[in-house]
Amino acid sequence: MLALPAAPAAAPRRQILVGTALACAAGVALIGSMIATWVTFRNQALNSGAKWLPKGVAVPEVASNVMLIAFLPACVFAQWAVYSAKRNDNKHVGLALGLTALIGVMVINAQAYIYKQMAVPAKGGAYNSMFYAITAVFLVLMIIGVIFSVVTAIRYLGGRSADREVVSAHALYWYFLAAAFAVVWFVVYVTK
């Protein structure tokens, strides 16, 4: 008796990766619209002859520059996790995810330092409101990134090492964070 050949394996569905890509697209739209609003308010203030940056406010540029530079190793570590996951190297996946989360915590700490040093009241004009709106939204995105790193580590190292998609989705989210912060850094911290 002849047996029929086995059915082909089902194609991967990639739900986590697609969901992360959609979330990143929504984040791009959110950050982009907030930056456009910032630029509109700034141009209106400058065209009317008013000062955009309130008197006595100085942005700590070293902390903001360190935040920008920190995204380079964060993206390298996120990609390192993908590389190690493809090679079933759990130790390096855990190390890379831990370092990515640590850099995320460092960026959150640097943003808190900037808030403390600037000491700008949230209520006090368009600059104040927009500064806190944009940076707080990005701060929430960073917190989500750190949580994503922890969840990815727990999921992958907890026994689902065959599911490498979550590690790739994690890297995609950190690439999005790096690109979004580069725009926020240039518009909010550099050109003010």
N, C-alpha and C positions, 0 to 999 in steps of 0.2 A: 504494500500500500504506500502511495506517495502522499507526503504531507505538503500542505501549502506553505509557501515561504512566510516568514514573519512580516507583519505589517511594518511600514517604515515608521521611524520615531516621529512623534508629533513635533512640529516646529515650536521653538520657544516663543512664549508670548510676550516676554519683556515688559510686564506691567509696571514694575517698579521703575525701570529706566524711562519708559514713556511718561509715567506720572511725574517723575522728577523733571523731565524735559518740559512738560506742560507747566509745572510749578515755576521753573526757571523763566519760561516765557512770560508768565504772569508777573514775576518779579521784575523782569526787564521793563514791562509796561508800567508797573508801579513806580519804579525808580525813575524811569524816563519821564513820566508825567510830572513827578515831583520836581525833577531838575528843570523841566520846561517852565513850571510855575515859578521856581526860584529865579530863573533868568528873566522871566517877564516882570516880576516884582522889582528885581534889581534894575532893569532897564527903565522902568517907570520912575523909580526913585532918582536915578541918575539924570534922566531927561528933565525932571521937574526941578533939578538943582539941589535936591535934598541929599544928605549923606546916607548911603546904604548901610555901612558898618557903623553901629552906634559908637559914640565917643567913649574912649577909654577901654574898648574891647580889643583884646589882642588874642589872636588864635595861636595856641602853642603848636608851631609848625614842626618841631622835632618829633613830638608824639604822633602827629598825623603822618609824617613821612615814615616813621617806624611802622605805623599801621600798614601803609602801602607796601613797604619792603617786605613785611611779614607774609604777605600773600604769595610771594614767590616760593619760599620753602613749604608753605601750606599746600600749594598745588603740586609741588614735587613729592611731598609725603603722601598726598591723596593718590597720585599716580603710582607711587611705590607700592601702595596697598593693592592696587589693581594688578600690578606686575607680580607681586608675591602671591596673590590669590590664584592667578593663572598657573602658578608653579606649586600650589598646595603647600606653601611655606607659612604656616599659621603664626609662627613667632614673629616674622617680619610683618605680616598683616597687622597683628596686634600692636606692634611697635609703631608702624606707620600711622595707624588710626589714632593711637594715643598721642603721637606728636602733632597730628593735625588738630585734634581737639585742644591740645595744650596751646597751640598757636592761636586758635580761636578764642580761648580764654584770655590770652595776652592782648588780643585786639580789643576785646570787651573791656579789659582793664584800662587800656590806653584811652578808649573813648570815655570811660568814667573819669579818668585823669583830666581830659580836655574839658569836660563839663565842670569839674571842680575848679580848674585854673581860670576858665573864662568867667564863671560866676555871672552869667547873663540870665536875667529873669525871663521866664518863658513868655510872660505877658509884658510887652513893651514895644511893640512895633512889628512890622513885617519881617525884618531880619531875624529877630528873636524867635518868632513863631515858626518861620520856615526852617531856621537852623535846627531847632529841636525836632520839628516834624521829620525832616529828611534823615538826620542822624539817628533819631530814635527808631525809625522804620528800619534803617540799616542795622541798628543794634539788635532788633528783634530777629532779623534775618541771620545775624551772626549767632544768636542764641539757638536758633533752629539748626544751624550748621553744627554747633557743638553737640546738640542732642542727637542729630543725625549720625555724627561720628560715634557716639556712645552706643546708639542702637545698632549701628552697623557692626561694631566690634562684638557686642553681645550676640547678635544674630549669627555672624560668621563664625566666631570662635566658640559659640555655644553648641556647635554640632551641625550647622547647615553649611559646611564648607563647600558643598557642591553647588550652592547658590552664589555664584560670583557676580550676578547681576546687581545685587545691592551694593557691592563695593564699587562697581562702575558708576552706578547712580550717585553714590556718595562723591566720587571724584567730579562728576558733572556738576553737582551742586557747588562744590568749592571753586570750580572754574567760573561759574556764574558769579559767586561772591567776589572773586578777584576782579572780574571785569566791571561789576557794578561799583565796587569801591574805587576803582581807578577813576571812574567818571565822577563819583561823589567827591573824591579827594581833589580832583582838578577844579571842579566848579565851586564847591563849598569852602575848601581849605586853602586853595591857591589863589584863584581869581577873586574870591570873596565877593 
